Amino acid sequence: MNEKAFEVFVSLSLLLGGLLTLVFRRRRNVLIGFRIGYTWHSERVWEKVNTFAGVFSIAYSLILFVLALYGISMNVFILIMVAFVVSEVLLGFWMARREYELEELSKEAPEKPPTAGESEVKNELGETSVKSYLLLQLGFLTFYLLLVALLWDRLPERVASHFNTRGEPDSYSSRFWGMVGVPILAWLLPLVLTIPAKEPGFFARVTFYPKSLRAWCGFTTLLSGGMVFVFTLALLYNAGLLPSNAITYGAILFLGVLLFAVYRLLTVRPDERI
């Protein structure tokens, strides 16, 4: 699949997702829609937020489709797509929280007692500062970007951006995209998963909620650090400072630690120290 076909496929997939979100905007479900705790509390909030999400998704998917037909480069296409998706998530979360709080203040709002899981998260919010975890994740990225700046002149114009199980590079990209763009986009994932931990409503009444806020923030921070660790190994390889098999060993180590972190996340008690 060439770049243009891939961009068209992604655009049409996002268009389909937006259309499905609009179709199911009046029926709460676990498969389709903007699903966070605030929208699960209220059918009105669910409908309003998912109407916005559906229309917004359709709008930017059509923009991306036009850009794909125009022949925009893959790097620019992905950056624009990520900007739209992040904007949709942030605006949707803000809208859901605002609408839920307005409904709580309304005299007609039904009483919604918190679940046991939600209460545990609320109780721990007073004891745990999410900011420290966010700053630590930001520190990981800062360290990596400083290292990139120091080694920039040693990097080739085309760098290895993906490796097979034997540690051999099997995909290449431009120096900026492979060593800066991709790592930053990947780093955003655990950050986005950490930020909502400040809001107990985010986890309430969904399929999964953390038993311990500390465990959840610790897990996402470990994920962030592990990803930066692997990207650092790839950077050192492209700068000629490490053999390629070091990336394989590093990835195996990261996966092992991550599996243990998942086990701890699922088994930790709310009052247990991490």
MOCORJO-V298305 format. One record per residue. N is the residue number from 1. RES is the residue in one small letter. SS is DSSP state (A for helix, B for strand, O for the rest). D_FIRST is the distance of its C-alpha to the first C-alpha in Angstrom with 1 decimal. Layout:
# MOCORJO-V298305
((N;RES;SS;D_FIRST) (N;RES;SS;D_FIRST))
This chain:
# MOCORJO-V298305
((1;m;O;0.0) (2;n;O;3.8) (3;e;A;6.7) (4;k;A;8.2) (5;a;A;6.1) (6;f;A;6.3) (7;e;A;9.8) (8;v;A;10.7) (9;f;A;9.8) (10;v;A;12.0) (11;s;A;14.5) (12;l;A;15.0) (13;s;A;15.4) (14;l;A;18.0) (15;l;A;19.6) (16;l;A;20.0) (17;g;A;21.5) (18;g;A;23.9) (19;l;A;25.0) (20;l;A;25.7) (21;t;A;27.6) (22;l;A;29.7) (23;v;A;30.4) (24;f;O;31.6) (25;r;O;33.4) (26;r;O;36.8) (27;r;O;36.2) (28;r;O;35.9) (29;n;O;33.6) (30;v;O;31.8) (31;l;O;28.2) (32;i;O;27.6) (33;g;O;29.0) (34;f;O;30.2) (35;r;O;32.1) (36;i;O;34.6) (37;g;A;38.3) (38;y;A;39.5) (39;t;A;37.7) (40;w;A;38.9) (41;h;A;42.5) (42;s;O;42.6) (43;e;A;41.2) (44;r;A;41.9) (45;v;A;39.9) (46;w;A;37.0) (47;e;A;37.0) (48;k;A;37.4) (49;v;A;34.7) (50;n;A;32.1) (51;t;A;32.9) (52;f;A;32.2) (53;a;A;29.0) (54;g;A;27.7) (55;v;A;28.7) (56;f;A;27.4) (57;s;A;23.9) (58;i;A;23.7) (59;a;A;24.9) (60;y;A;22.5) (61;s;A;19.5) (62;l;A;20.5) (63;i;A;21.0) (64;l;A;17.5) (65;f;A;16.2) (66;v;A;18.4) (67;l;A;17.4) (68;a;A;13.6) (69;l;A;14.8) (70;y;A;17.1) (71;g;O;14.5) (72;i;O;15.7) (73;s;O;14.5) (74;m;A;12.5) (75;n;A;15.9) (76;v;A;17.9) (77;f;A;15.7) (78;i;A;16.0) (79;l;A;19.7) (80;i;A;20.4) (81;m;A;18.8) (82;v;A;20.8) (83;a;A;23.9) (84;f;A;23.7) (85;v;A;23.3) (86;v;A;26.1) (87;s;A;28.2) (88;e;A;27.8) (89;v;A;28.8) (90;l;A;31.8) (91;l;A;33.0) (92;g;A;32.7) (93;f;A;34.6) (94;w;A;37.2) (95;m;A;37.7) (96;a;A;38.0) (97;r;A;40.6) (98;r;A;42.5) (99;e;A;42.7) (100;y;A;43.7) (101;e;A;46.4) (102;l;A;47.7) (103;e;A;47.9) (104;e;A;49.8) (105;l;A;52.3) (106;s;O;52.8) (107;k;O;55.8) (108;e;O;53.9) (109;a;O;51.3) (110;p;O;51.8) (111;e;O;52.6) (112;k;O;49.7) (113;p;O;50.9) (114;p;O;48.5) (115;t;O;47.2) (116;a;A;48.3) (117;g;A;45.0) (118;e;A;45.1) (119;s;A;48.7) (120;e;A;47.8) (121;v;A;45.1) (122;k;A;47.5) (123;n;A;50.3) (124;e;A;48.3) (125;l;A;47.0) (126;g;O;50.4) (127;e;O;50.3) (128;t;O;46.9) (129;s;O;45.5) (130;v;A;41.8) (131;k;A;42.0) (132;s;A;42.8) (133;y;A;39.5) (134;l;A;37.6) (135;l;A;39.4) (136;l;A;38.7) (137;q;A;35.0) (138;l;A;35.3) (139;g;A;37.3) (140;f;A;34.5) (141;l;A;32.1) (142;t;A;34.9) (143;f;A;35.6) (144;y;A;32.0) (145;l;A;31.7) (146;l;A;35.1) (147;l;A;34.0) (148;v;A;30.9) (149;a;A;33.4) (150;l;A;35.7) (151;l;A;33.1) (152;w;A;31.1) (153;d;A;32.6) (154;r;A;31.9) (155;l;O;28.1) (156;p;O;26.0) (157;e;O;23.7) (158;r;B;20.6) (159;v;B;21.2) (160;a;B;20.0) (161;s;B;18.4) (162;h;B;17.6) (163;f;B;19.7) (164;n;O;19.8) (165;t;O;22.9) (166;r;O;24.8) (167;g;O;24.5) (168;e;O;22.4) (169;p;B;19.8) (170;d;B;16.3) (171;s;B;14.5) (172;y;B;16.0) (173;s;B;16.3) (174;s;B;19.0) (175;r;A;22.5) (176;f;A;23.0) (177;w;A;19.8) (178;g;A;19.9) (179;m;A;23.7) (180;v;A;24.5) (181;g;A;21.8) (182;v;A;20.1) (183;p;A;23.6) (184;i;A;25.1) (185;l;A;22.5) (186;a;A;22.9) (187;w;A;26.7) (188;l;A;26.8) (189;l;A;26.0) (190;p;A;29.4) (191;l;A;31.2) (192;v;A;30.1) (193;l;A;31.3) (194;t;A;34.6) (195;i;A;35.7) (196;p;A;36.2) (197;a;A;38.6) (198;k;A;41.2) (199;e;O;41.2) (200;p;A;42.5) (201;g;A;41.4) (202;f;A;37.8) (203;f;A;38.3) (204;a;O;40.9) (205;r;O;40.5) (206;v;O;36.9) (207;t;O;35.7) (208;f;O;35.9) (209;y;O;38.3) (210;p;O;39.5) (211;k;O;42.9) (212;s;O;43.5) (213;l;A;42.3) (214;r;A;42.9) (215;a;A;40.8) (216;w;A;37.9) (217;c;A;38.1) (218;g;A;38.6) (219;f;A;35.5) (220;t;A;33.2) (221;t;A;34.9) (222;l;A;34.5) (223;l;A;30.8) (224;s;A;30.7) (225;g;A;32.8) (226;g;A;30.8) (227;m;A;27.5) (228;v;A;29.2) (229;f;A;30.8) (230;v;A;27.5) (231;f;A;26.1) (232;t;A;29.4) (233;l;A;29.1) (234;a;A;25.7) (235;l;A;27.5) (236;l;A;30.4) (237;y;A;28.3) (238;n;A;26.5) (239;a;O;30.0) (240;g;O;31.3) (241;l;O;33.7) (242;l;O;32.3) (243;p;O;30.9) (244;s;O;27.4) (245;n;A;29.0) (246;a;A;30.7) (247;i;A;27.5) (248;t;A;27.2) (249;y;A;30.9) (250;g;A;30.5) (251;a;A;27.6) (252;i;A;29.7) (253;l;A;32.7) (254;f;A;30.9) (255;l;A;29.7) (256;g;A;33.2) (257;v;A;34.8) (258;l;A;32.4) (259;l;A;33.2) (260;f;A;36.9) (261;a;A;36.4) (262;v;A;34.9) (263;y;A;37.9) (264;r;A;40.3) (265;l;A;38.6) (266;l;A;39.2) (267;t;A;42.7) (268;v;O;44.3) (269;r;O;47.3) (270;p;O;47.6) (271;d;O;50.7) (272;e;O;49.5) (273;r;O;49.0) (274;i;O;45.7))
